[in-house]
Structures are given as structure tokens and as C-alpha cells.
Amino acid sequence: MKGRWREWLALHLEENARAWEEIAGEGEASSMGLLGRLEAISRALAELQRTALAPFGINYAEFTTIGMLRTSQPDMRRSPTELRRLVGQSSAGMTRILRKLSRERLVRRLPGRGDGRRRDVVLTAKGMALADEAFAALFGARSERLGARTKAERDAWQRALDELLGFLAPTP
């Protein structure tokens, strides 16, 4: 089934690229096959994340937020601005996430170190337990998928993805 879907997607992407090349010219549509595959990978990874995290009632951005706090030493604390940058959220998006996590008592706000005006976000014991459980579920789902591949295959994919990231990353 997976092999047929992959073949169907590749055929569809190539046909779509050819159609756009006729419409817009070859230079405009030549990367559609590659970028279409990347988009399909992104959607498949998002679905894997949704499925693994659904039993915990959190989405990937919320998981990433408590995960960042869980690994923040020494006391699982960060400023909202640091979290926003690390998680890749807008200010409004991070506000929404922190509101939900606070309401569920997964995080709490405490005065920041050295600056009484600043309020840090701190992971609670309940949040730590959820982060650990959700990490185990997500890591297990990912490992299950990758477990069928050899270390050499995974290393080759990682090198190729690192190269693509370097190519596609915005320039500062």
C-alpha cells in the first residue's frame, strides 16, 4: 500500500510540474517535484505527531513548549520570549499556548530572576510528568517508523535533510 501511494504521489507531482511548466515556463516549475515531496513529508510527520500526542490532549506546539521547559536547566524555567523563539511561535500563538498550559496547571508563572517586572514560565510537576509521557509516546512512534531502516540509511537521510535545510533556510 505505501509503495503504491508513493508511486502515485511521485507520478502526480511530476504530472503537476509538467502542467505548470507548460503554463509558467520550465524555470518556474522545475522544483515542484522536490518541494511537493517535502510538503508530503511535512504532512505525514504532522499526522504522526497528532496521532501520538492526541491521547495527551496537546498538539505539537504545546508539546514542544513543555519539552523546552523540561530540558531547561537547572529549574525548568524560561521567559515567554525565549519560549516563543525556541518553539517558533508568534507572540499571539505563544500567549494562546501558555494560557492553555496554565489553565491545565502544566506551567505556572513566577517572578523572573533579577527583574521583578519579568514573569518566567516554569514547568509544574504535572507538566513534567506529561512531558515525559508524551515524549515517550512520540519518540516511540517515530522510532517504530525508523526502526525498519538501517543506520546507514538514516545517516544518509540526515545528511540530505541537513543539506536541504541549509539550502532552504532563510538568510539572516
LORO-517333 format. One record per residue (C-alpha): chain; x, y, z. Coordinates in Angstrom, 2 decimals. Layout:
# LORO-517333
NODE cadena      xx      yy      zz
NODE      A       X       Y       Z
...
# end
This chain:
# LORO-517333
NODE cadena      xx      yy      zz
NODE      A    0.00    0.00    0.00
NODE      A    2.70    2.52    0.99
NODE      A    4.70    1.73   -2.14
NODE      A    1.67    2.32   -4.38
NODE      A    0.86    5.59   -2.64
NODE      A    4.47    6.75   -3.01
NODE      A    4.43    5.85   -6.71
NODE      A    1.06    7.59   -7.17
NODE      A    2.33   10.73   -5.40
NODE      A    5.53   10.82   -7.47
NODE      A    3.53   10.45  -10.68
NODE      A    1.07   13.14   -9.60
NODE      A    3.85   15.57   -8.65
NODE      A    5.66   15.06  -11.95
NODE      A    2.45   15.49  -13.96
NODE      A    1.62   18.62  -11.98
NODE      A    5.11   20.03  -12.54
NODE      A    4.86   19.38  -16.29
NODE      A    1.48   21.11  -16.42
NODE      A    2.87   24.15  -14.62
NODE      A    5.93   24.18  -16.84
NODE      A    3.58   24.50  -19.83
NODE      A    1.72   27.32  -18.11
NODE      A    4.57   29.25  -16.49
NODE      A    7.69   28.08  -18.29
NODE      A   10.25   25.48  -17.25
NODE      A   12.24   27.76  -14.95
NODE      A    9.18   28.49  -12.82
NODE      A    8.02   24.94  -12.11
NODE      A   11.15   22.80  -12.17
NODE      A   11.38   22.47   -8.37
NODE      A    7.74   21.46   -7.85
NODE      A    8.52   17.74   -7.65
NODE      A   11.08   18.23   -4.89
NODE      A    9.06   20.76   -2.95
NODE      A    5.88   18.69   -3.33
NODE      A    7.68   15.71   -1.81
NODE      A    8.88   17.87    1.08
NODE      A    5.32   19.07    1.65
NODE      A    4.07   15.46    1.68
NODE      A    6.77   14.55    4.21
NODE      A    5.75   17.51    6.36
NODE      A    2.09   16.45    6.31
NODE      A    2.98   12.83    7.14
NODE      A    5.16   13.92   10.06
NODE      A    2.42   16.25   11.34
NODE      A   -0.07   13.36   11.23
NODE      A    2.33   11.11   13.13
NODE      A    2.70   13.84   15.77
NODE      A   -1.07   14.42   16.01
NODE      A   -1.72   10.71   16.44
NODE      A    0.98   10.22   19.08
NODE      A    0.01   13.33   21.09
NODE      A   -3.80   13.10   20.84
NODE      A   -4.15   10.86   23.94
NODE      A   -2.45   13.61   25.97
NODE      A   -4.75   16.40   24.77
NODE      A   -1.90   18.51   23.40
NODE      A   -0.68   19.49   19.98
NODE      A    2.93   19.58   18.78
NODE      A    3.49   23.28   19.62
NODE      A    2.22   22.68   23.16
NODE      A    4.39   19.57   23.47
NODE      A    7.42   21.50   22.21
NODE      A    6.76   24.23   24.79
NODE      A    6.64   21.84   27.76
NODE      A    9.52   19.90   26.22
NODE      A   11.66   23.04   26.08
NODE      A   10.85   23.73   29.70
NODE      A   11.54   20.10   30.67
NODE      A   15.08   20.31   29.27
NODE      A   15.82   23.82   30.59
NODE      A   18.36   23.55   33.36
NODE      A   18.59   23.96   36.23
NODE      A   14.94   24.59   37.18
NODE      A   12.76   24.09   34.05
NODE      A   12.15   27.81   33.55
NODE      A   12.27   30.22   30.60
NODE      A   10.92   33.61   29.73
NODE      A    7.91   33.71   27.40
NODE      A   10.10   35.45   24.80
NODE      A   12.71   32.68   24.93
NODE      A    9.98   30.06   24.58
NODE      A    8.39   31.89   21.67
NODE      A   11.70   31.96   19.79
NODE      A   12.61   28.34   20.59
NODE      A    9.18   26.97   19.68
NODE      A    8.82   29.17   16.59
NODE      A    5.57   30.85   17.57
NODE      A    4.27   34.37   17.19
NODE      A    3.59   36.35   20.36
NODE      A   -0.13   35.66   19.99
NODE      A    0.49   31.95   19.39
NODE      A    2.70   31.64   22.47
NODE      A    0.14   33.55   24.55
NODE      A   -2.53   31.05   23.49
NODE      A   -0.27   28.08   24.29
NODE      A    0.75   29.42   27.70
NODE      A   -2.85   30.26   28.57
NODE      A   -3.92   26.67   27.86
NODE      A   -0.94   25.13   29.66
NODE      A   -1.52   27.40   32.69
NODE      A   -5.22   26.58   32.76
NODE      A   -4.34   22.87   32.81
NODE      A   -1.75   23.50   35.56
NODE      A    1.11   22.24   33.42
NODE      A    3.03   25.51   33.78
NODE      A    2.95   28.44   36.18
NODE      A    4.30   31.98   36.08
NODE      A    6.87   33.16   38.64
NODE      A    8.80   36.40   39.02
NODE      A   11.87   36.42   36.81
NODE      A   15.37   36.34   38.20
NODE      A   16.86   39.77   38.73
NODE      A   13.98   41.72   37.18
NODE      A   10.77   42.00   39.17
NODE      A    8.82   43.02   36.08
NODE      A    9.61   39.84   34.19
NODE      A    7.44   36.74   34.67
NODE      A    9.07   33.41   33.82
NODE      A    7.24   30.27   32.78
NODE      A    8.03   27.26   34.97
NODE      A    7.05   23.66   34.36
NODE      A    4.97   22.12   37.17
NODE      A    5.31   18.53   38.41
NODE      A    2.16   17.69   36.44
NODE      A    3.68   19.31   33.34
NODE      A    6.93   17.38   33.83
NODE      A    5.04   14.08   34.03
NODE      A    3.05   14.92   30.89
NODE      A    6.20   15.99   29.01
NODE      A    7.89   12.69   29.89
NODE      A    4.89   10.56   28.90
NODE      A    4.24   12.47   25.68
NODE      A    7.94   12.32   24.75
NODE      A    7.94    8.54   25.25
NODE      A    4.85    8.17   23.03
NODE      A    6.15   10.48   20.31
NODE      A    9.67    9.02   20.37
NODE      A    8.17    5.52   20.24
NODE      A    6.03    6.37   17.21
NODE      A    8.99    7.89   15.40
NODE      A   11.33    5.04   16.33
NODE      A    8.79    2.49   15.14
NODE      A    8.79    4.12   11.71
NODE      A   12.56    4.50   11.51
NODE      A   13.34    1.13   13.12
NODE      A   12.91   -0.69    9.82
NODE      A   15.77    1.32    8.29
NODE      A   19.48    0.73    8.73
NODE      A   21.74    3.20   10.50
NODE      A   23.44    3.91    7.16
NODE      A   20.07    4.78    5.57
NODE      A   19.10    7.06    8.48
NODE      A   22.52    8.76    8.38
NODE      A   22.19    9.33    4.62
NODE      A   18.72   10.83    5.09
NODE      A   20.03   13.09    7.84
NODE      A   22.87   14.36    5.64
NODE      A   20.46   15.02    2.77
NODE      A   18.00   16.81    5.07
NODE      A   20.80   18.90    6.60
NODE      A   21.81   19.96    3.09
NODE      A   18.20   20.83    2.21
NODE      A   17.77   22.78    5.43
NODE      A   20.91   24.76    4.66
NODE      A   19.64   25.47    1.19
NODE      A   16.08   26.39    2.16
NODE      A   16.81   28.25    5.42
NODE      A   16.23   31.98    5.25
NODE      A   19.39   34.04    5.04
NODE      A   19.99   36.35    8.01
# end
